[in-house]
Amino acid sequence: MTDSQDTGTAVSAADAAPAEAPTASGGGNPVAPAPAGVRTAADVVTPEVAARLTRAVVGSGSTANHTPFTGEKLADLPESTPEDVATAFARARAAQERWAKVPVRQRAAVLLRFHDLVLRRQAEVLDLIQLETGKARLHAHEEVQAVAVAARHYGRKGPAYLRPKGHTGVVPTLTKVTELRQPRGVVGQIAPWNYPFELSVGDALPAFVAGNAVVMKPDTETALTALWAREQLIEAGLPEDVWQVVIGEGPVVGPAVVEHADYVSFTGSTRTGREVAQGAAARLVGVSLELGGKNAMLVLKDADVDKAAAGAVRGCFSSAGQLCISIERLYVHESLADDFLERFAARTKAMRLGNSLAYGADMGSLVGERQLETVTRHVEEAVAKGAKLVAGGRPRPDIGPLFYEPTILDGVQAPMAICEEETFGPVVSVYRFSDEDEAVALANATPYGLNSSVWSKDGRRGRAVAARLRTGTVNVNESYAAGYGSVQSPMGGMGDSGLGRRHGSEGILKYTEAQTVAHQRLMPLAPSFGMTDEKYARFMTRSLRAMKALRLR
């Protein structure tokens, strides 16, 4: 891997592709050709690179990870036991006490240096993200963008979020009150496989600025990306022991992380999130959870059909649909449904699938057999029960073992599993509606509430509909990136989609304990200066009335 910008073999599709990209026999999505000289897994994950990245893992066993592109092994990894997790927390706890004493501006400055390292060395991490997740390079770059934005934001704004704040005391001038923000201690973070850069280090950055240490359990199959991020952050100035990494099976290592943490950050399925929440609640420690979604996109009758169709491609098929905030339900006004569906299908069928470490592919692979099985089951059951395949609907083993074409289903209805279950793959169901009230009711008819999208030429109208949707983020005339990328604002879920928020003030203050320091001056809040109890009561009564008259808060 090189310390360079992502150039060279990472060329655009226009530069690399022939006039007509090859397609599967019998039609189907075209295949993005690999540019000459493109890097391979063996070029990227050499034994030396694997040894360098994994030396930081607290683990006494052995496991391995694999690339979805081919199924081949990428690297041997240390595997952690519950005892190893306890060791990691002990190291982190000792380091955290020293780290918390570092001035907050110095802690935040580490993030700004990290920001520059990430952008300068992005080719390295893009290769790792692609190899570990199977996603297209452009979708991998979304992670680089998200991490850089978060690093810049908390590097600049973190000290202000954590600054001591003065409040009016119970008796103005006599009671001086200051709100302080103390670090939680050691944060236990359980990160998922689908966005291994953004949802590992991206969520850890504010915890570090707040003065915490982190013990992270990345998914085994995507651990190298998280370990690369740790290496860069240490070079930027983070003390090595402040960020500990453990690797292992979720049912073994996950509960051990929750058992020792002072706060738990989890991104993953709703089912596992409930278990994490129960474990944290038993210990009375805080928890933030970003969980599943069954996200809806509403195309209103005044929408720009072509822009909405392009937005639907981004919203439904980025990272092969393996994105918590991707679109799985598409509600289109009946007056333009046929026109929209025709344009959407044409764009979807033209998407180029690819498995090379270069720009040019529009979609990559699913990450594992379980995802492929779920996608296949949902699509086959829906078609068997009467749904119509508008595009896709089949695996593509000619490209790789876990590739599946971007798929559009029409005529989906209960009790098809795809109506309510999260697919988490490149599949979307299209529904028609007659008025906005119906569309809002349909979009809200789910226990999930993570993300949604509204398309309208009238911005005021779009925002009004957005305010009626029960989701943590709503994007008007965009699918997900506008809301997620606006890091000064909170991002998270309602209902079964989770608890807590990332980004903004909530994204860093959740990693702190609020402490109130009240300094009483001149006289106590009790009878004094010879007052009887009765005189003190009359004095306080007059004072309370005066404070209301003065509109004190």
Residue pairs with C-beta under 8 A, 6 or more apart in sequence:
1 44
1 49
1 121
1 123
1 124
1 127
2 121
2 123
2 124
3 120
3 121
3 124
4 120
4 121
4 123
5 120
5 122
5 123
6 122
6 123
6 126
6 141
7 123
8 37
8 123
9 35
9 36
9 37
9 38
9 39
9 357
9 358
10 123
10 126
10 137
10 357
10 358
10 359
11 35
11 358
11 359
11 360
12 359
12 360
13 32
13 352
13 359
13 360
13 361
15 35
16 32
16 33
16 35
16 358
16 359
16 360
17 32
17 33
17 352
17 360
18 33
20 30
21 30
21 31
21 32
21 33
21 352
22 30
22 31
22 33
23 29
23 30
23 31
24 31
24 396
24 398
25 398
28 394
28 396
28 405
29 349
29 350
29 351
29 352
29 353
29 363
29 392
29 396
29 405
29 406
30 350
30 351
30 352
30 353
31 352
31 353
31 354
31 398
31 399
32 352
32 353
32 354
32 356
32 360
32 361
32 362
33 354
33 360
34 354
34 355
34 356
34 358
35 356
35 358
35 360
38 356
38 357
38 358
39 127
39 357
40 357
41 67
41 69
41 70
41 72
41 74
41 131
44 127
44 128
44 131
44 357
45 74
45 75
45 128
45 131
45 224
50 74
50 75
50 76
50 77
50 224
52 231
53 224
53 227
53 228
53 231
54 75
54 76
54 77
54 78
54 223
54 224
54 227
56 227
56 230
56 231
56 240
56 244
56 245
57 77
57 78
57 80
57 223
57 227
57 245
57 246
57 247
58 78
58 80
58 84
58 85
58 87
58 88
58 91
58 244
58 245
58 246
59 77
59 78
59 79
59 80
59 81
59 84
59 246
59 247
59 248
60 78
60 79
60 80
60 81
60 83
60 84
61 78
61 79
61 80
61 81
61 248
62 76
62 77
62 78
62 79
63 76
63 77
63 78
63 79
63 220
63 247
63 248
64 73
64 74
64 75
64 76
64 77
65 73
65 74
65 75
65 77
65 132
65 220
65 221
65 222
65 223
65 224
66 72
66 73
66 74
66 221
67 74
67 131
67 132
67 134
68 132
68 133
68 134
68 364
68 365
68 366
68 367
68 368
68 400
68 401
68 402
69 130
69 131
69 134
69 355
69 364
69 365
69 400
70 355
70 400
70 401
71 400
71 401
71 402
74 131
74 132
74 224
75 224
77 220
77 223
77 247
78 247
79 220
79 247
79 248
80 88
80 217
80 246
80 247
80 248
80 253
81 248
81 252
82 252
82 253
82 256
82 259
84 246
85 215
85 246
85 253
85 256
85 257
85 259
85 260
86 256
86 260
88 215
88 244
88 245
88 246
89 186
89 188
89 215
89 244
89 260
89 261
91 241
91 244
92 186
92 213
92 214
92 215
92 241
92 242
92 243
92 244
93 185
93 186
93 213
94 241
95 213
95 239
95 240
95 241
95 242
96 183
96 185
96 186
96 211
96 212
96 213
96 242
98 239
99 107
99 208
99 211
99 212
99 213
99 239
99 242
100 183
100 211
100 212
102 211
104 158
104 159
104 162
104 209
104 211
105 159
107 158
107 208
107 209
107 211
108 154
108 155
108 156
108 158
108 159
108 209
109 155
109 237
110 155
110 208
110 233
110 236
110 237
110 238
111 151
111 152
111 154
111 155
111 158
111 205
111 208
111 209
111 236
112 151
112 152
112 155
112 156
113 236
113 237
114 151
114 155
114 205
114 232
114 233
114 236
114 238
115 148
115 151
115 152
115 155
117 232
117 235
117 236
118 125
118 144
118 147
118 148
118 151
118 229
118 232
119 144
119 148
121 232
122 141
122 144
124 228
125 143
125 144
125 197
125 225
125 228
125 229
126 137
126 140
126 141
126 144
126 357
127 357
128 224
128 225
128 228
129 135
129 140
129 143
129 196
129 197
129 225
130 136
130 137
130 140
130 357
130 364
131 224
131 357
132 193
132 196
132 221
132 222
132 223
132 224
132 225
133 140
133 193
133 194
133 195
133 196
133 222
133 319
133 322
133 364
133 367
134 320
134 355
134 364
134 365
134 366
134 367
134 400
134 402
135 319
135 320
135 322
135 364
135 365
136 319
136 354
136 361
136 362
136 363
136 364
137 357
137 358
137 359
137 360
137 361
138 359
138 361
138 362
139 318
139 319
139 363
139 364
140 197
142 198
142 318
142 319
142 481
143 195
143 196
143 197
143 198
143 202
144 197
145 485
146 195
146 198
146 202
146 484
146 485
147 197
147 198
147 201
147 202
147 205
147 229
149 485
149 487
150 198
150 202
150 205
150 206
150 487
150 503
151 205
153 487
153 488
153 503
154 161
154 205
154 206
154 209
154 507
154 508
155 209
157 488
158 206
158 209
158 210
158 508
159 209
161 181
161 505
161 508
161 509
162 181
162 209
162 210
162 508
162 512
164 178
164 179
164 180
164 181
165 178
165 179
166 176
166 177
166 178
166 179
167 177
167 178
167 179
167 516
168 177
168 552
168 553
169 175
169 176
169 177
169 518
169 520
170 518
170 525
171 525
171 543
172 547
172 552
173 521
174 520
174 521
174 522
174 523
175 518
175 519
175 520
175 521
175 525
176 518
176 519
176 521
177 516
177 517
177 518
177 519
178 516
178 517
178 519
179 514
179 515
179 516
179 517
180 514
180 515
180 516
180 517
181 210
181 509
181 512
181 513
181 514
181 515
182 211
182 512
182 513
182 514
182 515
183 210
183 211
183 212
183 511
183 512
183 513
184 210
184 212
184 262
184 263
184 286
184 511
184 512
184 513
185 212
185 213
185 262
185 263
186 212
186 213
186 214
186 215
186 260
186 261
186 262
187 204
187 207
187 212
187 213
187 214
187 215
187 261
187 262
187 263
187 264
187 265
187 511
188 214
188 215
188 216
188 217
188 257
188 258
188 260
188 261
188 262
188 263
188 264
188 265
189 200
189 203
189 204
189 207
189 214
189 215
189 216
189 217
189 257
189 264
189 265
189 266
190 216
190 217
190 250
190 254
190 257
190 264
190 265
190 266
190 267
190 268
190 276
191 199
191 200
191 203
191 216
191 217
191 218
191 219
191 226
191 267
192 199
192 219
192 267
192 268
193 219
193 221
193 222
193 367
193 368
194 319
194 322
194 323
194 324
194 367
194 424
195 319
195 323
196 218
196 219
196 222
196 223
196 225
196 226
197 225
197 226
197 229
199 267
200 216
200 218
200 225
200 226
200 229
201 226
201 229
201 230
201 233
202 502
203 265
203 267
203 502
204 214
204 216
204 243
206 507
206 508
206 511
207 214
207 265
207 508
207 511
208 214
208 233
208 238
208 242
208 243
209 508
210 508
210 509
210 511
210 512
211 512
212 262
212 263
212 511
213 241
213 242
213 243
213 244
214 242
214 243
214 244
215 244
215 245
215 246
215 257
215 260
215 261
216 226
216 243
216 244
216 245
216 246
217 245
217 246
217 247
217 248
217 250
217 253
217 254
217 257
218 225
218 226
218 227
218 245
218 247
220 247
220 248
220 249
221 367
221 368
223 245
223 247
226 245
227 245
230 243
230 245
233 243
234 240
234 243
246 253
246 256
246 257
247 253
250 272
254 272
254 276
255 279
257 264
258 264
258 276
258 279
258 280
258 283
259 279
259 283
261 280
261 285
262 285
263 285
263 286
263 287
263 288
263 510
263 511
264 276
264 279
264 280
264 285
264 286
264 287
264 288
265 287
265 288
266 272
266 273
266 276
266 287
266 288
266 289
266 290
267 289
267 290
267 291
267 324
268 291
269 291
269 292
270 291
270 292
270 448
270 496
270 497
270 498
273 289
273 291
273 498
276 287
276 289
277 287
277 289
277 499
280 286
280 287
281 287
286 510
287 499
287 500
288 492
288 498
288 499
288 500
288 501
288 502
288 510
289 493
289 498
289 499
289 500
290 324
290 450
290 492
290 493
290 497
290 498
290 500
290 502
291 324
291 450
291 493
291 496
291 497
291 498
292 324
292 422
292 424
292 448
292 450
292 496
292 497
293 324
293 325
293 326
293 328
293 422
293 448
293 449
293 450
293 451
293 493
293 497
294 328
294 329
294 420
294 421
294 422
294 446
294 448
295 315
295 325
295 326
295 327
295 328
295 329
295 448
295 450
295 451
295 452
295 453
295 471
295 480
296 327
296 328
296 329
296 330
296 331
296 442
296 443
296 446
296 452
296 453
296 469
297 311
297 312
297 315
297 327
297 329
297 330
297 331
297 452
297 453
297 454
297 455
297 479
298 331
298 439
298 440
298 443
298 452
298 453
298 454
298 455
298 465
299 305
299 308
299 312
299 330
299 331
299 332
299 333
299 336
299 340
299 455
300 333
300 436
300 439
300 454
300 455
300 456
300 461
300 462
300 465
301 333
301 335
301 336
302 456
302 457
302 458
302 461
303 333
303 336
303 455
303 456
303 457
304 455
304 457
305 336
305 339
305 340
305 343
306 343
307 455
307 477
308 340
308 455
309 340
309 343
309 344
309 347
310 347
311 453
311 455
311 477
311 478
311 479
312 327
312 330
312 344
312 428
312 479
313 344
313 347
313 348
313 351
313 406
314 479
314 480
314 481
315 326
315 327
315 453
315 479
315 480
316 326
316 327
316 328
316 330
316 406
316 426
316 427
316 428
316 479
317 326
317 348
317 351
317 362
317 363
317 406
317 426
318 326
318 479
318 480
319 326
319 364
320 363
320 364
320 365
320 366
320 404
320 406
320 425
320 426
321 328
321 406
321 423
321 424
321 425
321 426
321 427
321 428
322 366
322 367
322 371
322 424
322 425
323 480
324 450
324 451
325 450
325 451
325 473
325 480
325 483
325 484
326 479
326 480
327 428
327 453
327 479
327 480
328 422
328 423
328 427
328 428
328 429
329 428
329 429
329 431
329 442
329 443
330 344
330 428
330 429
330 430
330 431
331 431
331 432
331 433
331 439
331 442
331 443
332 340
332 341
332 430
332 431
332 432
332 433
333 432
333 433
333 434
333 439
334 432
334 433
334 434
337 430
337 432
341 390
341 408
341 410
341 430
344 408
344 430
345 390
345 391
345 408
348 391
348 392
348 406
348 408
349 391
349 392
351 362
351 363
351 406
352 360
352 361
352 362
352 363
353 361
353 362
353 363
353 364
353 396
353 399
353 403
353 405
354 360
354 361
354 362
354 363
354 364
354 399
355 361
355 364
355 365
355 399
355 400
355 403
363 406
363 426
364 403
365 399
365 400
365 402
365 403
366 372
366 375
366 402
366 403
366 404
366 425
366 426
367 402
368 402
369 402
371 402
371 424
371 425
372 395
372 402
372 404
372 425
374 423
374 424
374 425
375 404
375 407
375 423
375 425
375 426
375 427
376 395
376 404
377 417
378 416
378 417
378 418
378 421
378 423
378 425
378 427
379 389
379 393
379 407
379 409
379 418
379 427
381 416
381 417
381 418
382 409
382 412
382 416
382 417
382 418
382 429
383 389
383 393
383 409
385 415
385 416
386 411
386 413
387 409
387 410
387 411
387 412
387 413
387 416
387 418
387 429
388 409
388 410
388 411
389 407
389 408
389 409
390 408
390 409
390 410
390 430
391 405
391 406
391 407
391 408
392 404
392 405
392 406
392 407
392 408
392 426
392 427
393 405
393 407
393 409
394 404
394 405
395 403
395 404
395 405
396 403
396 404
396 405
397 403
404 425
404 426
405 426
406 426
407 426
407 427
407 428
408 428
408 430
409 418
409 427
409 428
409 429
409 430
410 429
410 430
412 418
412 419
412 429
412 430
412 431
413 419
414 420
418 427
418 429
419 429
420 446
422 448
431 442
433 439
433 442
436 465
439 465
440 465
440 468
440 469
443 452
443 469
444 468
444 469
444 470
446 495
447 495
447 496
448 493
448 495
448 496
448 497
449 470
449 471
449 472
449 493
449 494
449 495
449 496
449 497
450 471
450 472
450 473
450 492
450 493
450 494
450 497
450 498
451 471
451 472
451 473
451 474
451 475
451 480
451 483
451 484
452 466
452 469
452 471
452 473
452 474
452 475
453 474
453 475
453 476
453 478
453 479
453 480
454 462
454 465
454 466
454 469
454 474
454 475
454 476
454 477
455 462
455 476
455 477
456 462
456 465
456 476
456 477
459 476
459 477
462 476
462 477
463 476
466 474
466 476
467 474
470 494
470 495
471 493
471 494
471 497
472 490
472 491
472 492
472 493
472 494
472 497
472 498
472 501
473 480
473 483
473 484
473 491
474 483
475 481
475 482
475 483
476 482
483 489
483 491
484 491
486 503
487 503
487 504
487 507
488 503
488 504
489 503
489 504
490 501
490 502
490 503
490 504
490 505
490 506
490 507
491 501
491 502
491 503
491 504
491 507
492 498
492 499
492 500
492 501
492 502
492 506
493 499
500 506
500 510
501 507
501 510
523 529
526 536
527 533
527 535
527 536
528 536
531 539
